[in-house]
Amino acid sequence: MSSTTNVLSRARSFILLVNPYSTGCLVAMEIAKRGHLIMAMWTKGFNPKDLTYLAKIDNVEPWSLDNLIYAIGMTASVKACSIGKPNNYYMITRCIAGGEAGVDMVDTLSKRLGMLSNGMEDDFKNQSKKKVQVSFN
């Protein structure tokens, strides 16, 4: 994480929360209680819940990763401009899975965005695959 990110105020930084459903709603509420802004990203097949977010992105088209990252940046930029701030006002400071269905997306996004990540290599490549996690020794 860059030193610029460390000094950003909570008013300017946001947490990208992928599929904040079920327990993820509670995670979102806890993040919001601590004063952080949240941008929710919903992958295909998940519906938003009754929470307030900085912005929402619905991954409903067959987007490439580059298109998705561009959409996240543009959504933050449009939101900033709508409140009279410069288009680079907001910055993603964290990327968190709101539920199991968002784990692979978060790992992919966080790695690509240069954020702390479990990654998808070595011991973590099957972290969301229950069949692989179960061991019968």
C-alpha positions in Angstrom: 0.0 0.0 0.0 1.4 3.4 -0.9 2.1 6.1 1.7 -0.5 8.3 -0.1 -3.2 5.7 0.8 -2.2 5.8 4.5 -2.7 9.5 4.8 -6.1 9.7 3.0 -8.9 10.6 5.3 -11.8 8.2 5.7 -13.9 10.8 3.9 -11.8 10.2 0.7 -11.1 6.5 0.9 -13.5 3.7 0.3 -13.6 0.0 0.8 -14.7 -2.2 -2.2 -17.0 -4.8 -0.8 -17.9 -7.7 -3.2 -21.3 -9.4 -2.7 -22.1 -8.0 0.8 -25.0 -10.4 1.4 -25.8 -12.5 4.5 -22.9 -12.1 6.9 -21.5 -9.6 4.5 -24.3 -7.2 5.4 -23.1 -7.3 9.0 -19.6 -6.7 7.8 -20.8 -3.8 5.8 -22.6 -2.3 8.7 -19.6 -2.7 11.0 -17.4 -1.0 8.3 -19.9 1.8 8.0 -20.1 2.2 11.8 -16.3 2.8 11.9 -16.7 5.7 9.5 -15.5 4.1 6.2 -17.3 4.6 2.9 -18.3 1.4 1.0 -18.6 0.8 -2.7 -20.6 -2.4 -3.2 -19.9 -4.6 -6.2 -22.5 -7.3 -7.0 -21.5 -10.2 -9.2 -24.1 -11.8 -11.4 -26.8 -13.5 -9.4 -26.8 -11.4 -6.2 -29.1 -8.6 -5.2 -28.4 -5.5 -3.1 -29.7 -5.4 0.4 -31.0 -2.4 2.3 -27.7 -0.6 3.1 -26.3 2.7 2.0 -23.2 2.6 -0.1 -20.9 5.2 -1.7 -21.9 3.6 -5.0 -22.9 0.3 -6.4 -21.6 -1.7 -9.4 -23.5 -4.6 -10.9 -21.3 -7.0 -12.8 -24.1 -8.0 -15.2 -22.2 -8.0 -18.5 -19.4 -10.3 -19.4 -16.8 -7.8 -18.5 -13.1 -8.3 -18.6 -11.1 -7.5 -15.5 -9.8 -4.3 -17.1 -13.4 -3.2 -17.9 -14.4 -4.0 -14.3 -11.5 -2.0 -12.8 -12.3 0.9 -15.1 -16.0 0.8 -14.1 -15.0 0.9 -10.4 -12.8 3.9 -11.0 -15.4 5.7 -13.1 -18.1 5.0 -10.5 -15.9 6.6 -7.8 -15.1 9.5 -10.2 -18.7 10.2 -11.0 -19.7 10.0 -7.4 -16.9 12.5 -6.5 -17.9 14.9 -9.2 -21.6 14.7 -8.2 -20.6 16.3 -4.8 -18.4 18.9 -6.4 -15.1 17.1 -5.7 -12.2 16.4 -8.2 -12.7 13.1 -10.1 -9.7 11.5 -8.3 -11.1 12.4 -4.8 -11.9 8.8 -3.8 -9.5 5.9 -3.7 -9.9 2.2 -2.9 -8.1 1.4 0.3 -9.4 -2.1 0.8 -11.1 -4.9 -1.1 -13.1 -7.3 1.0 -15.4 -10.3 0.2 -18.9 -9.9 1.7 -19.5 -13.6 1.4 -18.0 -16.8 0.0 -19.2 -16.1 -3.5 -17.0 -13.0 -3.6 -13.7 -14.6 -2.5 -12.3 -15.3 -6.0 -13.3 -11.9 -7.3 -11.7 -10.1 -4.3 -8.5 -12.1 -4.6 -8.3 -11.3 -8.3 -9.2 -7.6 -7.8 -7.0 -7.0 -4.8 -4.0 -8.6 -6.5 -4.5 -6.6 -9.6 -4.9 -3.4 -7.6 -1.8 -4.0 -5.6 -3.6 -4.5 -2.3 -3.1 -7.0 0.5 -4.5 -10.3 -0.7 -4.5 -14.0 0.0 -3.8 -14.5 -3.7 -4.8 -17.5 -5.7 -1.5 -19.4 -5.8 0.0 -22.2 -3.8 -1.8 -22.9 -0.5 -4.6 -20.4 -1.3 -5.6 -21.5 -4.8 -8.5 -23.6 -3.5 -9.5 -21.5 -0.5 -13.1 -21.2 -1.5 -13.6 -24.8 -2.8 -15.0 -26.8 0.1 -14.5 -30.2 -1.7 -10.8 -29.5 -1.9 -10.5 -28.2 1.7 -12.0 -31.4 3.2 -9.3 -33.9 4.0 -9.9 -37.5 4.9 -6.6 -38.7 6.3 
